[in-house]
Amino acid sequence: MNFRKLTVAALALAMLAGCGSSSAPAAPAESGGADATADTSAETTGGKTLTVAITADLNTMDYHVATDGTSFIMHSMCIGGLTQLDENAQPAPDLAESWDVSEDGTVYTFHLRDGLTWSNGTPLTANDFVYGWQRLVDPELQSEYAFIETAVGVHNASAVFNGELPAEELGVKALDDKTFEVTLDQPCGFMLGLTAFPSFFPLNKEFFEAEGDNFALSINDMIFCGPYVMSGWEAGTEYTFTKNPNYWNAANCGDYADEVVFRFAPDTQSAALAYLQDHTLDVVTLSGELVDQYADTEGYTNRLTGYAWRLEINLNNEALANKNLRKALSLSINRDSIAKDVLKDGSVAAEGFIPKDFAFGPDGKDYRETAGNMVDFDVEAAQKFYADAVAELGGDPTITLLFEDSEASKAVAENIQYMWQSNLPGITINLDSKTKKERLNLMNELNYDIGLTRWGPDYADPQTYMDLYKSDTDGYNKSYFSADYDAILNKAETGEDAADANARWNDMIEAEKIVLEDVALIPVYQNGGAILINPAVSGIQFHNAGVDSYRFVTIAD
């Protein structure tokens, strides 16, 4: 088999740029775990601490179970991947120092660095990646992110997940302790970017099996291989990460923050005051009236994120199975008003399922520019569809809108309720506020009517969104089923158009038209990011696709 060598030494040096003195990081202060000891806490004497306000609480530290952005950010602090994203969101070396790719693009061979260890001193080997990737598609685990191995095209991923083949048949193997090989069924242009994603992180079999059901339930039930270790876990309050002295690059990153604290702060007004007056927070996300209030504050910045908020519809609900009702609900939402008058944080009205400034086609154009606007605000048309729906249903429906208990979600949900009840006289909309974890659980169990939810793209391609409603995807748990939608995506992802970039792009656009014409979901807005960041802080990496990174933060004196 012929391979082409990818030169990554320059990238490795680029990742070291900005690392300052090689002063030794703090030493671990305590250890724990079942049968194996893990360095889980570090003391910082006179070190620098970054404190970040988060509006959604940590869901789980099990990176093969997690589905939410907050959890993924914390995983990426303390676990390493084969690659990591740089400041331009491009894959750069992390635990793998280099890799080879076969001429046909289907075999990736990753060469791990010398001397890699977990935080308990156990050597980190290629077998840890094999075990981690196998667990992700373990049919007993039923991970909601198992689909991502199929999306990449890992050989036999679907068959293993469905229990048709044993884990040993998955297209991953350790050629030796330092060489990890991945075989794909077809080339994948976003493969290297995804190896930086937490779902693809390694897992030490011996430690995991010793932990059993306790794995990742506390700092004493985890071991780490990233630049930080998780040293503090106060559920519902704050989560602390301190430097990992066993990280491969620890000696070269003395200038980075010694400690990073994520503090759960759902009340953004209080968080803003903690930033401005108490100086106990360094990073605060703003929304609504607070954006105008603090727009002139030092440290204010704004960005458009890749997070696309939508209303997901449970088609098992008798009323919502009516397509005319779904059309009426979509057409009666003023998305511009929600973005500009309610959120005020740089959010923009959704023009479709796929956000803008996120994925670019073979011609270099933004996907949204090529696909065009696929959603409208038209009250007159909405009322006509609603009248037809009422006639078909035999009366006005009552619908419950589920949302999470953040300030922004509450404001959006209340405005959607007002728009629906004002523009569609006769309909009753009840609101149901839950914690994010509760909302996710209810939606996963299809125990809801309509849910306000979002998707943060895992990689910069429309497929990361499209696969959410592809019913023949492993682990699919939604209520929407469309043979036409599945067929066109199969043609684009693994079929006759997979190797034709232009044809594949057109397939994605056609698939988006199908799912929106069926009103399987209602796009609402694309998240803006109005943020206060301490001017002394630099190096936070915000990625529209993938996981935001706090690995490379420096804090000036």
N, C-alpha and C positions, 0 to 999 in steps of 0.2 A: 504494500500500500504506500503510495507517495504522499508525503506531507510537505506543506510549506511552513517555514518557520516564521513566527511573528516576533518582531523585535520589540521587546518591552523594557529594556534597560532604561531607555530615556523616560518612559512613563514612570518607572520606579523612582528615578531621580526627581521627576516632577512632583511626585507625591511627597517627597522629603523636603521640597522647597518650602520655606516658611517655618520648618522645625528649627528651634533655636538651640540653646545650650544642651549638652548631653548630661545635665544634672540628673542624678538618679531619682526615679519616682519613689513615692512613699511605699514603705514596706507593708505587707499584709498584717492585720492586727488580730484576726480571728479566723477560724476555719470551722467547717461543719460538713454535714452530708451523711448519707447512710453508708457506712463501711468505708467510703472513700472520703478523703478530706479535701475541701475546696477553700481556697483563699477568697473569702467573700466580703472582706471589709478592709479598708485601708485608712490610715491616719494621714491627715495632711496638716503639716505644721507650717503656718504662715503661707499656705498655698492659695491659689486663686480659684474662686468658686463662681460658676455660672448658674443662675437660677432662672428657670424657664416656666412661665405659667402655661398650663395646658387646660383646655376647656372640656376635654373628654378624658375620663379616667382610664387608667390601665385596665385592659381586659384580661390578658393572660401573658405570662412570660414563656409559654410553650410555643415556640416559633413554627411548629408544624400544625398547630391548632388555630393560631391567631388569624384574624381577617381584617383587623382595623389598623389605621395608620399610627395611632398613639402607641400601640403595642410594638409595631414594627420598628418605630424609631428607637424604642428602648432596647429591642433585640440587637439592632445594628450598633448600639453603643458597646455591648459587651460580648458579642459573638462575631467572629470574622467569617467572611466568605472567600471563595476562590478569588474573586475580584471585589473591588469597591468602586463607587462612582466618584469621579473627580469633580472639580468645581464647574466643569462644563457638562456634567452628567454623562461623561464617557467612561467606559470601563477601564480601570487601571489595576495593576497587580495588588493583591492583598496576601492571603495565605499561599496563593500560587504565585511564584515569581515569573513564570512564563508558561506558554501553552503552544501547542501545535494544532493545526487544523488540516484535515485531509483535503485533497484537491477537490473532491466532490462536496465538501462542506458538511459531511455527516458524522465525522469522528473528531472529537476534541480530546486532546491529551494534555492534562494539566500537570505541571511539575511543581510540587510543593517546596517551600523553603526548607533549608536545613534547620534542625533544632526546634521545630514547632512543638509547643507544649500547651496543655490545658492549665488552668489556674491551680489545679491540685498537683501539678508536676507530672501528670501522665503525658506521655508523648502523643502528639496529634498526628495521625497518619491518614493515608488515602482511604483506609478502611472506615474511618469516621465519616467521610463523605458518602461512601457506599451505603453505610447504615442509615445515615440521615435521609438520603434520597429514597431508600427503600421504605423507611417509615412513613414518608409523606404519602405514598400510594398504598400503604397497608390497608386492606379492606376492612380490618377490624377497627382501625382508627377513624375511618370515614372523614378524613380531613376535607374541609370545604375548599382547600387550596390544592387538592390533589390534581385538579384539572390543569394546573400550571405546567406539570410535567408533560401532559398530553399536548398543551399549547406549544411547548418547545419542540415536541416530537420525540421525546426519549423513547427508545425502542422498547416495546412491550409494556409501556406505562399503563395503558388502558386495560390490557389483559390481566396485569397484576392487580390493579385496583378492583377489577370485577371478579377476582378470585379464580380466574381461568388458568393462571400460571403462578408458580411460586415466586417469591421475591428475588430469588437467585437468577431468574430469567430477565430481570430488568436490565436495560442497556447501560449499566454502569459496572465498573470493575476496578479493583486495585491491582495494577500491574506489579507494583511493589509498594513499600511503605510511603514512598514519595511521589508515586505516579498514579494519577486518577484518570481513567478513560471513560468518556461518555459517547455512546453511539445513538445517533438520531435516525429517524425514518426518512427525514428530508431536511435540507438545509434550513437554518433558522437565523435570520438576520439580526435578531435581538437576543441571541443566546448569551453572549458575554455580559451584556447588561444585566440579565436576569440572574447570573451567578453571583451578583452582589445582593440579591434579594433574600430576606430571611428564610423563606421557605426552602431555600437550597443550602442552608448552613449545615455544617457537620454535626454529628451527634456521637458521643462516645458510648458504645454499646454496654460496656461493663458498668459504667456509672449509671446509665439510664436504667438498666435492669435491676441494679441494686436499690435504686430509688423507688421503683414500682410506681404506684399511684401517687406518690408524693412528689414526683418529678416536677420541677418548676413551680412549686407552690410557695416556696420561700427562698431567701438568699442562701440558705443552707442546703437546698435541694437542687442546686445548679452548679455547674462549673463553666468557666468562661475562656474564650480564646481571642477576644477582641481587645481594643486599646484600653477599655475600662472594665472593671468588675462592678456588679451591682452590690453595693455595700449597705444600702438602707431601703427598706420596704415598709412604709406606713400606708396600708391600704386606704384609699380614699383621701389621702392627704399629700404625701410626697414620696418620691423615689430617687435614691441617691446613687451616683456612679462615681467611682474613684479610679485612678490610674492603675492599670494592670502591669505589674513589673515583669510578667512573663510574656507579654505581647512581643512579637518578633521585632517591632520597631520602637520599643519603649525607650531605648537609650537616645534616640534621635528626636524625640518629641517633648523635650523638657519645657518648651514654652507654651504648650497647650494647657488648657484649664486643668488643674489638679482634680477638680471635683465638678460634676454637672448634676444639678438637682432639678427634677421635673415636679412642679407643685400643682396639684389639681386646684384650679381656681375658676369655677363656673361663673362666679360673679365678676364680670369684666370691669365694672366700675371700681370695685374694691381692688382688683388687680392693678388697674391703672394708677390708683392712689398709692399702692405699695411701690410701684415703679417711680412715681414722681416725688412722693413725700418721704416715704420710709426707706426708699432705695434698697428694698429687700427682694425686688424682682428685676431681672435684666432683660427679659423678653416677654412682651404681653401682646396678645392678639386683640384687636378692636373690632367692634361692629356697631351698626345703628348710629344713634346720636353721638356716641363716644368718638366716632371717626371725625366728625366736624369739630367736636370739642377739643381734640388733641392733635389735629392735623398740623398745627404750627409748632408742636412740641419738638424739642431736640431729640433726635433718634427716630422720628416718625418715618416710615417707609411704606410703600405699597407695591403689590405685585399681583399678577393674575396667575392663579394656581391651576393645576390640572384636575382638581376635584369638581366633578359634575354632579349636582344635586338633582334628584328626580323623585317623582311619586311612583312608587312601585304598587301595582294593582294585583290583588288576589282575585284571579278570575274564577275561583271556586265559589265566590260570593254570588248569589243568584242575581242580584241587581247589577253588579259590576260585570257579569258575563254579557250584559247587554252592550253591544258596541256603540249604539247611539248615545247611551249615557256616558260612556268613556270619552267619546268625541266631544260631548257637551262640556264635560269637566275640563278637558284640555283647552278648548277654545275660549273658555271663560276666565282664564288666568292671565292677568296683565304682568308678564314677566319683567318688563322694563321697570315697572313701578316697584316690584319686589327688590330688584337689584339696586335701583337708584334712590328710592324713597324709604325703604325699610332697612336694607343692609348697609348701604352707603360706604362699603369698604373696598370698592374697586371691583365688586362682583359685576357680572354682565348677564343679560338675559340669555338663556339657552336658545340656540338656533336648531338644535337637534340633540341626538344622544351623545355624539362625539363633540368634545369641547374644541374651542379654537386655540391657535398658537400652541399646538400639542404634537400633532403628527403631520409629516410633510410627504407628499407623494413623489412618484418618480420624476415629475416635472419640477419639483422643488416647491410647489404650491402647498399652502396650508390645506389640510383636508377639508375644513369647513368652507374655505373659499371655493373649492371645487364642487363640493356637495350642495352648497347653498343652504338657505333657511328652510327647514322642514316643519316648523311649528308656527302657529298664528294665534293672535288674540282677536276674536271676532264674536262679540256678544250676540249679535243678531243671528248668526249662523248657529251659535251654541244653543240659543233658545229654541230654534227649530229642531235641532237634534234632541234636545231635552223633551220637547213636546211629544216627539215620536217615541222616546224611551218610556215616558209616563204611560202612554197609550198601550205600549207593549207589556209593561210591567203591571199595569192595572192600578197605578197610584204613584204618589211621590215617594221616593226612597229615603231611607235614613242610613247615612254612611258615617263610620268612625275613622278619623284621621289620626294615625299613630305617629308620634314624633319623640325625639329624645329631649331631655330636660336642659339643653343649653339655651342661653338667651337668644342666640340667633335662630335656632330651630323653632323656639316658641314664637318668636315674632313672625317668622315666615308662615308657620302653621296657622296662626291667628288671622293673618292677612288672606291666606288662601280660603279659610273658612268664610271670612267676610265676602270675598269675591264670589265664591260659589253660591252662598245664600242670597246675595244681592243680585247676581246676574242670572240665577236660575231659581226664580221664586217658587217655593213649594218644597224644595229639597231641604233636608235637615242634616247638618254636619256636626257631629260630636267630636270633641278633641280628647285625645288620650296621651298624656305625657308619661314617659317612662325613662329610666336611666338608659344610657346607650346599650349596656349589656342586656338589659331586659328587652329593649326594642329589637335588638339583633336576634335574640332567642325567639321572640314572638314571630318575627318575620321568617326565620328559618323553619319554624314549625307550621307556617302558613296559618297562623292564628291571629289574623288581622284583616282589615278591609283594604285600606290604603295606607302605605307607610312612606314618610318623608325620609329619604336615605341618600347616600352619596356613594360614589366610587372614585377612588384615587388610582390612577393608572399605574400598573406595575412595570410597564415598558412603553416606549413611544411608538405605538402602533394601534390602529383602530381595533385590532383583534382583542386587545385587553378589555374593551367594552363589549364588543359583539358576542364574545363567548359567554357572557353572563346569561343570555337568553337562548343559547344553543342547547336544545333539549337532549341531544345525544352526547353531551359532554359528561364525563365521569363526575358523579356526585351531584348532578343537577337536582335542584330542589325547589324550583319555581312552578307556577301554575300555568305558564304560557307554553304552548306547544305548536310549532309550525313546521311542517315538512318542507315547505318552500324555503323558509329561513335557514333551516339546517342544511338543506341541499346546496344552497348557494355558498354558504360558509365552508362546507366540506370541499366544494370545488376550489375555493380560494386558498384554503389552508393545507390541504393534502392532496387535492385532485389535479385536474388538468390545467388549472390556472395558477397553481402554487409557484411555478418557476417563471411566470410571466408577470412582471411587476405591474404593468399597466392594466392587464386583465384582472389581476388580484385586487387592485385599488378600486376598479369599477365594480367588482363584486361586493366589496365592503360598502360602497355607496348604495347599491341595490338592496343589500341586506338591511341597511339602516332604514331605507324607505319602507320595507316590508314591516319591520317591527313597530315603526311609528304609525303607519297606516292602520295596523291592527290595534294601536293604542294599548300595547302591552305595558307601556310605561308612559309617563308624562314628564318630559324634561322641564326643569324649572329655571335653574341658574347655574352659572359657573363661578366658583368661589374666587373672590378677591382676597387679598391678604393685606389688610391694614394692620401694621405692626409697630410697636414701640420697641426699639432695640437700644440698649445702653451704648452710647457713642464709643465707649472704651472697648466694646466687643467687636471682634471681626472673625471671619472664617466660618460662619454658619452657612451651610450649603442648602438652599431651597431647590428641590428638584420637582419639575412638573410631572415627571414620570419616575417612579421609584420612591425611595424613602429619603426624607429630609435628613441631613447629617449634622450632628453636633460633635463629631469626632475631632475636628481641626480648629477648634475655637481658641483664640488668644484674647487675653484681656490686658489692655495697657494699664500702666501704673497711673 
